[in-house]
């Protein structure tokens, strides 16, 4: 069903608000976002913008969903360009897509994976689905590789036994994400996930220091090879 002119105008205004919000996020930071400033750049009085976005927290949520969605789409496109049975290649494509987007959009990446914004709590009903797209893609790669016998799990060193609580937590993760891989691979997958984003965080936020690594892309490739081996991808 086609939208009415009023609906199209509202959709365009919402899109403009998000674009302006992105710019203010990059220049002022998440904690300093101001609807008054957004209204000024939009060319309307401050009271008018509240018809579209109720407050700063709602603007932050819009920006979160927007960023999660764009990152998820870029990751999916990168993974889909790799052969369906090349699981190591898919993992590499996913990881490089995350790094590439993060370096291109450091402020938006920081909103997603940096320090929490004081006083803001993301509404799970709006952010959980877009926010889990990348980890969903990662778990699909690992699960499909396991089903195809492409995870050399028998070559992996034996890890520590899980406590009762940790085992219960892993079981809950398996149930929630409908995973059919063994518990020890779930735990390793969590480590790969954390290490991947940790490596990206260190680079985006300058945690290595300015002169430590002159070829960060080579360091990242080295990390990817190590992480693929950690889960048994060859």
C-alpha positions in Angstrom: 0.0 0.0 0.0 1.4 3.4 -1.0 2.0 6.0 1.7 0.2 9.3 1.9 2.1 12.5 1.3 2.0 13.2 5.0 3.4 9.8 5.8 6.2 10.3 3.2 7.0 13.7 4.7 7.2 12.3 8.2 9.4 9.5 7.0 11.7 12.0 5.3 11.9 14.2 8.4 12.7 11.2 10.6 15.5 10.2 8.1 16.8 13.8 8.2 16.8 13.8 12.0 18.9 10.6 12.0 21.4 12.1 9.5 21.7 15.2 11.6 22.0 13.1 14.8 24.9 11.2 13.2 26.8 14.5 12.6 26.2 15.7 16.1 27.3 12.3 17.5 30.6 12.6 15.6 31.3 16.2 16.6 29.8 16.4 20.1 29.6 12.9 21.4 26.6 10.8 22.6 26.3 12.4 26.0 26.1 15.9 24.6 23.4 15.2 22.0 20.8 17.9 22.0 17.4 18.0 20.3 17.5 21.7 20.2 20.7 21.6 18.2 19.1 19.0 15.9 16.0 21.2 15.4 18.3 24.2 14.6 20.1 22.2 11.9 16.8 20.8 10.6 15.5 24.4 10.2 12.6 24.1 12.6 11.8 25.5 16.0 12.7 23.3 18.9 9.1 22.5 19.8 8.5 21.1 16.3 11.1 18.4 16.5 9.4 16.9 19.6 6.5 15.8 17.4 9.0 13.4 15.8 11.4 12.5 18.7 10.3 12.9 22.3 13.6 13.3 24.0 17.4 12.7 23.8 17.0 9.1 24.8 14.7 8.4 21.9 17.2 10.1 19.6 19.9 7.8 20.9 17.7 4.8 20.3 17.2 5.9 16.7 20.9 6.3 16.2 21.6 2.9 17.9 19.1 1.1 15.6 20.4 2.9 12.6 24.0 2.0 13.3 23.3 -1.6 14.3 21.3 -2.0 11.1 24.0 -0.5 8.8 26.7 -2.6 10.4 24.6 -5.8 10.1 23.9 -5.1 6.5 27.5 -4.6 5.6 28.5 -7.8 7.5 25.8 -9.8 5.7 26.8 -8.5 2.3 30.4 -9.3 3.0 29.7 -12.9 4.2 27.3 -13.5 1.3 30.1 -12.8 -1.2 32.1 -15.8 0.1 31.4 -19.4 -1.0 28.8 -21.2 1.1 31.3 -23.9 2.2 34.2 -21.5 2.8 33.6 -21.0 6.5 37.0 -19.6 7.3 36.6 -17.2 4.5 33.2 -16.2 5.8 34.6 -15.6 9.3 37.4 -13.4 7.8 34.9 -11.5 5.7 32.7 -10.8 8.7 35.6 -9.7 10.8 37.0 -7.4 8.1 33.6 -5.9 7.5 33.3 -5.1 11.3 36.7 -3.5 11.3 36.1 -1.5 8.1 32.8 -0.1 9.3 34.3 0.7 12.7 37.2 2.6 11.3 35.0 4.5 8.9 32.3 5.3 11.6 34.2 5.5 14.9 31.6 7.7 16.6 28.8 5.3 15.7 30.9 2.3 16.6 31.6 4.0 19.9 27.9 4.4 20.6 27.4 0.7 20.1 30.5 -0.8 21.7 32.1 2.0 23.7 31.4 3.5 27.1 27.7 3.6 28.1 26.0 7.0 27.9 25.3 8.2 31.4 21.6 7.9 32.3 20.6 6.1 29.1 19.2 2.6 29.0 18.6 1.1 25.5 15.1 -0.3 25.2 15.6 -4.0 24.5 12.4 -4.3 22.5 13.9 -1.9 19.9 17.6 -2.7 20.0 18.0 -6.5 20.6 17.1 -7.7 17.1 19.3 -5.2 15.2 22.0 -5.4 17.9 22.4 -9.2 17.6 22.7 -9.4 13.8 26.5 -9.7 13.8 26.7 -12.3 16.6 23.9 -14.1 14.8 26.0 -14.2 11.6 29.0 -15.4 13.5 27.1 -18.2 15.2 25.6 -19.3 11.9 29.1 -19.6 10.4 30.3 -21.7 13.4 27.2 -23.8 13.5 27.2 -24.5 9.7 30.9 -25.3 9.8 30.3 -27.8 12.7 27.5 -29.5 10.8 29.7 -29.8 7.7 32.5 -31.3 9.7 34.7 -28.2 9.0 35.6 -27.5 12.6 38.6 -29.5 13.6 37.5 -29.7 17.2 39.4 -32.9 17.9 42.7 -31.0 17.3 41.8 -28.3 19.8 43.5 -28.5 23.3 41.2 -29.6 26.0 39.8 -26.6 27.9 39.0 -26.3 31.6 35.9 -28.0 32.8 32.9 -25.8 33.3 31.3 -25.2 36.7 27.7 -25.9 37.2 26.6 -22.3 36.8 28.7 -21.7 33.7 27.4 -24.9 32.2 23.9 -23.7 32.9 24.6 -20.4 31.3 26.1 -22.0 28.2 23.0 -24.2 27.9 20.8 -21.2 28.1 22.8 -19.5 25.3 22.5 -22.7 23.2 18.7 -22.7 23.8 18.2 -19.0 23.1 20.3 -19.1 19.9 19.2 -22.6 18.9 22.8 -23.8 18.6 23.6 -27.5 18.1 27.3 -27.3 18.8 29.0 -28.7 22.0 29.3 -26.6 25.1 33.1 -26.2 24.8 32.7 -24.8 21.3 30.0 -22.4 22.5 32.5 -21.2 25.1 35.3 -20.9 22.5 32.9 -19.0 20.2 32.2 -16.5 23.0 36.0 -16.0 23.4 36.4 -15.5 19.6 33.5 -13.0 19.6 35.0 -11.1 22.6 38.5 -11.1 21.1 37.3 -10.0 17.7 35.6 -6.9 19.1 38.3 -6.3 21.6 40.9 -6.1 18.7 38.6 -3.7 16.8 38.1 -1.6 20.0 41.8 -1.3 20.6 42.4 0.0 17.1 39.4 2.3 16.9 40.0 3.8 20.4 43.7 4.1 20.0 44.6 1.7 22.8 47.7 0.4 21.1 49.2 3.9 21.1 50.2 5.9 18.0 53.5 4.4 17.3 53.3 0.7 18.4 52.0 -0.9 15.2 52.8 0.7 11.9 50.7 -1.8 9.9 47.5 -2.4 12.0 45.8 -4.2 9.1 48.5 -6.9 9.2 48.2 -7.2 12.9 44.4 -7.7 12.5 45.0 -10.4 9.9 47.3 -12.1 12.3 44.7 -12.0 15.0 42.0 -13.4 12.6 44.2 -16.4 11.8 44.7 -17.1 15.5 41.0 -16.7 16.3 40.0 -19.0 13.4 42.4 -21.6 14.8 40.9 -21.1 18.3 37.5 -22.3 17.1 39.0 -25.0 14.8 38.4 -23.2 11.4 41.1 -24.0 8.8 
